[in-house]
Amino acid sequence: MNGGLGNQLFQYIFYRWYSKLLPQVHTVIDDGKFWGEDVPHHGYELQRIFGLDLPFLSQLFTDDVWEHMVNMRQQGLDIPEQLRMNGLPLRAIREKGITNINFSGDIRDFAVGDALEVGINENIYWHGYWLTYSFYNQITKEIQKELVFPPFDDIYNIQVQEKINMANEPTAIHIRRGDMVSLGWAAAPVYYKQTIGDFDREHEVSLYLLFSDDIPWCEENAEELGLLDISDRLLVVDNNQGDDYWRDLQLMSLCKNRISDRSSFSLLAGFLCGYIGKQDINNW
């Protein structure tokens, strides 16, 4: 497990699907990325937000051994490679296209939908992000029961929630910047302008809500993004900062519809949305 909240949740969904499919198999989550000096984003978040207490690989080792393993990982020796080098027979199965794993043993690429045979008694290290509906659709009830947000405890978010509840076709617009830009994955502004325009012509939306990790950029490029066309019905949500950033995910899940690029954050908001007839338009 690694990455931010969105990635962690998709990896959790994969873990829950796998555990339900093969309950007789002992399965743990490699939490090595959340130890050391290079912890991504806000670290492991599922305990703090959802109260999920998961079985971690770190719990199987003494503190001194795990500290040594974390140090070796930071030097470039990934946890599965360390296990293999220390005598554990291990095969790695990585999601096709996800190559950020250093493993010199038996490794296979796997795409969702491929046929795959695994031995019940062999040690397998699964490596991927698993950003797909496939696993979620098979355990929807379990996930929606387990991933329940705590109630809002501040006036700002309570008021936004009330506005969403009172609106007709409340629709979230999520413009993800940050590493999406540095990696060259961010959609051009024209994508949002066209998508928002098409959606608005087909729906009677009384409230749009803008979510972004770079609100100033969105405001500077409001015309190119198509935000000026809906400015009379647009609420900019900019109060959830720092450790409370995940409240945006909660608010997005309360909206009936979502327009986004290809962020796991907004994709999950759609998963957790309880609206019948909801629509999720994205650029995956």
BARO-127268 format. One record per residue (C-alpha): residue in three letters; y negated, z negated, x negated. Coordinates in nm, 3 decimals, padded with zeros to 5 digits. Layout:
REM BARO-127268
(atom ALA; (Y; Z; X))
...
***
This chain:
REM BARO-127268
(atom MET; (00.000; 00.000; 00.000))
(atom ASN; (-00.346; 00.087; -00.128))
(atom GLY; (-00.687; 00.220; -00.030))
(atom GLY; (-00.924; 00.098; 00.237))
(atom LEU; (-00.856; -00.034; 00.584))
(atom GLY; (-00.769; 00.305; 00.735))
(atom ASN; (-00.511; 00.385; 00.470))
(atom GLN; (-00.364; 00.035; 00.486))
(atom LEU; (-00.317; 00.064; 00.860))
(atom PHE; (-00.141; 00.399; 00.838))
(atom GLN; (00.086; 00.264; 00.564))
(atom TYR; (00.152; -00.040; 00.783))
(atom ILE; (00.245; 00.188; 01.074))
(atom PHE; (00.489; 00.373; 00.847))
(atom TYR; (00.635; 00.039; 00.733))
(atom ARG; (00.680; -00.079; 01.093))
(atom TRP; (00.842; 00.250; 01.195))
(atom TYR; (01.078; 00.240; 00.897))
(atom SER; (01.170; -00.124; 00.958))
(atom LYS; (01.247; -00.053; 01.324))
(atom LEU; (01.450; 00.256; 01.236))
(atom LEU; (01.655; 00.071; 00.973))
(atom PRO; (01.643; -00.302; 01.059))
(atom GLN; (01.941; -00.369; 00.833))
(atom VAL; (01.745; -00.257; 00.526))
(atom HIS; (01.540; -00.513; 00.334))
(atom THR; (01.192; -00.363; 00.311))
(atom VAL; (00.889; -00.502; 00.128))
(atom ILE; (00.540; -00.366; 00.062))
(atom ASP; (00.418; -00.309; -00.293))
(atom ASP; (00.088; -00.499; -00.297))
(atom GLY; (00.021; -00.443; -00.667))
(atom LYS; (-00.299; -00.248; -00.598))
(atom PHE; (-00.458; -00.560; -00.448))
(atom TRP; (-00.424; -00.760; -00.768))
(atom GLY; (-00.619; -00.728; -01.092))
(atom GLU; (-00.962; -00.596; -01.176))
(atom ASP; (-00.944; -00.256; -01.002))
(atom VAL; (-00.881; -00.362; -00.642))
(atom PRO; (-00.995; -00.081; -00.406))
(atom HIS; (-01.267; -00.131; -00.145))
(atom HIS; (-01.237; -00.478; 00.016))
(atom GLY; (-00.881; -00.546; -00.094))
(atom TYR; (-00.599; -00.624; 00.147))
(atom GLU; (-00.753; -00.649; 00.494))
(atom LEU; (-00.476; -00.672; 00.752))
(atom GLN; (-00.434; -01.050; 00.726))
(atom ARG; (-00.806; -01.123; 00.762))
(atom ILE; (-00.867; -00.885; 01.051))
(atom PHE; (-00.539; -00.874; 01.242))
(atom GLY; (-00.357; -01.180; 01.112))
(atom LEU; (-00.067; -00.973; 00.976))
(atom ASP; (00.144; -01.169; 00.730))
(atom LEU; (00.360; -00.905; 00.562))
(atom PRO; (00.650; -00.927; 00.314))
(atom PHE; (00.502; -00.836; -00.024))
(atom LEU; (00.670; -00.736; -00.347))
(atom SER; (00.461; -00.993; -00.534))
(atom GLN; (00.643; -01.272; -00.346))
(atom LEU; (00.970; -01.179; -00.517))
(atom PHE; (00.844; -01.268; -00.866))
(atom THR; (00.718; -01.579; -01.039))
(atom ASP; (00.343; -01.591; -01.095))
(atom ASP; (00.363; -01.523; -01.468))
(atom VAL; (00.594; -01.224; -01.428))
(atom TRP; (00.381; -01.072; -01.153))
(atom GLU; (00.064; -01.126; -01.358))
(atom HIS; (00.228; -00.936; -01.644))
(atom MET; (00.327; -00.654; -01.406))
(atom VAL; (-00.027; -00.629; -01.273))
(atom ASN; (-00.163; -00.610; -01.627))
(atom MET; (00.082; -00.333; -01.710))
(atom ARG; (-00.013; -00.146; -01.392))
(atom GLN; (-00.380; -00.159; -01.491))
(atom GLN; (-00.280; -00.002; -01.823))
(atom GLY; (-00.124; 00.293; -01.640))
(atom LEU; (00.236; 00.184; -01.591))
(atom ASP; (00.292; 00.195; -01.216))
(atom ILE; (00.500; -00.076; -01.050))
(atom PRO; (00.799; 00.151; -00.959))
(atom GLU; (00.814; 00.276; -01.317))
(atom GLN; (00.819; -00.083; -01.441))
(atom LEU; (01.107; -00.164; -01.206))
(atom ARG; (01.300; 00.141; -01.326))
(atom MET; (01.237; 00.060; -01.694))
(atom ASN; (01.367; -00.294; -01.639))
(atom GLY; (01.702; -00.175; -01.508))
(atom LEU; (01.659; -00.139; -01.131))
(atom PRO; (01.826; 00.182; -01.005))
(atom LEU; (01.541; 00.338; -00.811))
(atom ARG; (01.459; 00.669; -00.645))
(atom ALA; (01.104; 00.759; -00.541))
(atom ILE; (01.017; 00.961; -00.234))
(atom ARG; (00.654; 01.063; -00.221))
(atom GLU; (00.459; 01.224; 00.055))
(atom LYS; (00.408; 01.590; -00.026))
(atom GLY; (00.071; 01.644; -00.190))
(atom ILE; (00.024; 01.276; -00.283))
(atom THR; (00.082; 01.285; -00.656))
(atom ASN; (-00.099; 00.970; -00.773))
(atom ILE; (00.218; 00.799; -00.888))
(atom ASN; (00.353; 00.779; -01.243))
(atom PHE; (00.729; 00.772; -01.215))
(atom SER; (00.970; 00.933; -01.462))
(atom GLY; (01.288; 00.873; -01.262))
(atom ASP; (01.440; 01.067; -00.972))
(atom ILE; (01.154; 01.168; -00.743))
(atom ARG; (01.137; 01.390; -00.437))
(atom ASP; (00.850; 01.529; -00.233))
(atom PHE; (00.875; 01.479; 00.141))
(atom ALA; (00.670; 01.630; 00.421))
(atom VAL; (00.673; 01.485; 00.772))
(atom GLY; (00.927; 01.682; 00.971))
(atom ASP; (01.153; 01.760; 00.674))
(atom ALA; (01.520; 01.670; 00.691))
(atom LEU; (01.600; 01.387; 00.455))
(atom GLU; (01.913; 01.190; 00.373))
(atom VAL; (01.886; 00.847; 00.216))
(atom GLY; (02.160; 00.603; 00.124))
(atom ILE; (02.146; 00.271; 00.304))
(atom ASN; (02.242; 00.086; -00.013))
(atom GLU; (02.017; 00.266; -00.260))
(atom ASN; (01.678; 00.139; -00.375))
(atom ILE; (01.400; 00.369; -00.258))
(atom TYR; (01.031; 00.353; -00.332))
(atom TRP; (00.825; 00.528; -00.062))
(atom HIS; (00.486; 00.652; -00.183))
(atom GLY; (00.229; 00.801; 00.051))
(atom TYR; (-00.051; 00.752; 00.300))
(atom TRP; (00.136; 00.889; 00.607))
(atom LEU; (-00.176; 01.000; 00.799))
(atom THR; (00.008; 01.137; 01.099))
(atom TYR; (00.077; 01.072; 01.465))
(atom SER; (00.451; 01.110; 01.406))
(atom PHE; (00.540; 00.750; 01.320))
(atom TYR; (00.280; 00.595; 01.550))
(atom ASN; (00.407; 00.787; 01.852))
(atom GLN; (00.751; 00.628; 01.812))
(atom ILE; (00.626; 00.269; 01.800))
(atom THR; (00.305; 00.290; 02.005))
(atom LYS; (00.368; -00.024; 02.211))
(atom GLU; (00.446; -00.237; 01.907))
(atom ILE; (00.138; -00.121; 01.716))
(atom GLN; (-00.103; -00.167; 02.007))
(atom LYS; (00.037; -00.515; 02.062))
(atom GLU; (00.004; -00.613; 01.695))
(atom LEU; (-00.329; -00.452; 01.608))
(atom VAL; (-00.560; -00.651; 01.833))
(atom PHE; (-00.917; -00.706; 01.717))
(atom PRO; (-01.069; -01.052; 01.741))
(atom PRO; (-01.346; -01.076; 02.004))
(atom PHE; (-01.702; -01.005; 01.895))
(atom ASP; (-01.888; -01.320; 01.796))
(atom ASP; (-02.241; -01.184; 01.748))
(atom ILE; (-02.507; -01.072; 01.995))
(atom TYR; (-02.554; -00.724; 01.846))
(atom ASN; (-02.194; -00.610; 01.884))
(atom ILE; (-02.156; -00.778; 02.222))
(atom GLN; (-02.456; -00.582; 02.346))
(atom VAL; (-02.318; -00.255; 02.204))
(atom GLN; (-01.985; -00.327; 02.371))
(atom GLU; (-02.163; -00.380; 02.703))
(atom LYS; (-02.347; -00.048; 02.666))
(atom ILE; (-02.017; 00.128; 02.597))
(atom ASN; (-01.854; -00.031; 02.901))
(atom MET; (-02.142; 00.079; 03.125))
(atom ALA; (-02.163; 00.435; 02.992))
(atom ASN; (-02.012; 00.753; 03.130))
(atom GLU; (-01.787; 00.925; 02.874))
(atom PRO; (-01.902; 00.704; 02.581))
(atom THR; (-01.847; 00.911; 02.268))
(atom ALA; (-01.848; 00.802; 01.904))
(atom ILE; (-01.968; 01.034; 01.629))
(atom HIS; (-01.833; 00.932; 01.289))
(atom ILE; (-01.991; 01.093; 00.983))
(atom ARG; (-01.804; 00.980; 00.675))
(atom ARG; (-01.978; 01.027; 00.340))
(atom GLY; (-01.896; 00.826; 00.026))
(atom ASP; (-01.585; 00.946; -00.154))
(atom MET; (-01.540; 01.228; 00.098))
(atom VAL; (-01.847; 01.387; -00.059))
(atom SER; (-01.751; 01.320; -00.420))
(atom LEU; (-01.406; 01.467; -00.357))
(atom GLY; (-01.552; 01.773; -00.188))
(atom TRP; (-01.382; 01.697; 00.144))
(atom ALA; (-01.685; 01.630; 00.364))
(atom ALA; (-01.751; 01.880; 00.643))
(atom ALA; (-02.079; 02.073; 00.638))
(atom PRO; (-02.346; 01.958; 00.885))
(atom VAL; (-02.295; 02.276; 01.089))
(atom TYR; (-01.947; 02.148; 01.181))
(atom TYR; (-02.099; 01.849; 01.359))
(atom LYS; (-02.376; 02.054; 01.521))
(atom GLN; (-02.131; 02.305; 01.666))
(atom THR; (-01.874; 02.044; 01.768))
(atom ILE; (-02.130; 01.815; 01.932))
(atom GLY; (-02.290; 02.108; 02.111))
(atom ASP; (-01.960; 02.239; 02.247))
(atom PHE; (-01.849; 01.892; 02.353))
(atom ASP; (-02.178; 01.807; 02.522))
(atom ARG; (-02.170; 02.125; 02.730))
(atom GLU; (-01.825; 02.036; 02.862))
(atom HIS; (-01.875; 01.664; 02.929))
(atom GLU; (-02.128; 01.448; 03.108))
(atom VAL; (-02.187; 01.201; 02.827))
(atom SER; (-02.445; 00.931; 02.897))
(atom LEU; (-02.406; 00.761; 02.558))
(atom TYR; (-02.329; 00.883; 02.206))
(atom LEU; (-02.290; 00.631; 01.924))
(atom LEU; (-02.342; 00.727; 01.560))
(atom PHE; (-02.127; 00.557; 01.296))
(atom SER; (-02.159; 00.635; 00.927))
(atom ASP; (-02.142; 00.480; 00.582))
(atom ASP; (-02.469; 00.662; 00.504))
(atom ILE; (-02.704; 00.629; 00.802))
(atom PRO; (-03.017; 00.727; 00.599))
(atom TRP; (-02.856; 01.061; 00.509))
(atom CYS; (-02.767; 01.121; 00.873))
(atom GLU; (-03.124; 01.052; 00.978))
(atom GLU; (-03.262; 01.283; 00.710))
(atom ASN; (-03.029; 01.561; 00.825))
(atom ALA; (-03.040; 01.487; 01.198))
(atom GLU; (-03.145; 01.839; 01.296))
(atom GLU; (-02.874; 02.011; 01.088))
(atom LEU; (-02.614; 01.768; 01.227))
(atom GLY; (-02.713; 01.835; 01.587))
(atom LEU; (-02.823; 01.475; 01.645))
(atom LEU; (-03.172; 01.569; 01.764))
(atom ASP; (-03.017; 01.760; 02.054))
(atom ILE; (-02.873; 01.435; 02.192))
(atom SER; (-03.135; 01.193; 02.061))
(atom ASP; (-03.222; 01.067; 02.411))
(atom ARG; (-02.863; 00.943; 02.451))
(atom LEU; (-02.785; 00.847; 02.090))
(atom LEU; (-02.736; 00.489; 01.969))
(atom VAL; (-02.729; 00.443; 01.591))
(atom VAL; (-02.487; 00.163; 01.501))
(atom ASP; (-02.606; 00.024; 01.168))
(atom ASN; (-02.559; -00.351; 01.187))
(atom ASN; (-02.202; -00.391; 01.062))
(atom GLN; (-02.236; -00.418; 00.687))
(atom GLY; (-02.046; -00.589; 00.407))
(atom ASP; (-01.735; -00.777; 00.516))
(atom ASP; (-01.803; -00.694; 00.881))
(atom TYR; (-01.783; -00.316; 00.830))
(atom TRP; (-01.455; -00.303; 01.025))
(atom ARG; (-01.636; -00.393; 01.347))
(atom ASP; (-01.738; -00.025; 01.356))
(atom LEU; (-01.370; 00.064; 01.390))
(atom GLN; (-01.345; -00.178; 01.681))
(atom LEU; (-01.647; -00.028; 01.857))
(atom MET; (-01.522; 00.325; 01.799))
(atom SER; (-01.190; 00.232; 01.957))
(atom LEU; (-01.377; 00.115; 02.269))
(atom CYS; (-01.533; 00.459; 02.317))
(atom LYS; (-01.351; 00.711; 02.533))
(atom ASN; (-01.400; 00.998; 02.287))
(atom ARG; (-01.455; 01.046; 01.913))
(atom ILE; (-01.603; 01.332; 01.711))
(atom SER; (-01.535; 01.301; 01.340))
(atom ASP; (-01.454; 01.479; 01.016))
(atom ARG; (-01.116; 01.375; 00.874))
(atom SER; (-01.144; 01.005; 00.816))
(atom SER; (-00.841; 00.781; 00.865))
(atom PHE; (-01.091; 00.526; 01.000))
(atom SER; (-01.182; 00.733; 01.307))
(atom LEU; (-00.828; 00.864; 01.350))
(atom LEU; (-00.708; 00.506; 01.386))
(atom ALA; (-00.984; 00.427; 01.631))
(atom GLY; (-00.832; 00.695; 01.852))
(atom PHE; (-00.486; 00.540; 01.814))
(atom LEU; (-00.618; 00.202; 01.924))
(atom CYS; (-00.826; 00.339; 02.212))
(atom GLY; (-00.689; 00.241; 02.552))
(atom TYR; (-00.873; 00.503; 02.758))
(atom ILE; (-00.666; 00.740; 02.971))
(atom GLY; (-00.779; 01.097; 02.911))
(atom LYS; (-00.940; 01.015; 02.576))
(atom GLN; (-01.032; 01.296; 02.339))
(atom ASP; (-01.034; 01.292; 01.960))
(atom ILE; (-01.194; 01.590; 01.794))
(atom ASN; (-01.165; 01.596; 01.416))
(atom ASN; (-01.151; 01.829; 01.118))
(atom TRP; (-00.802; 01.752; 00.987))
***
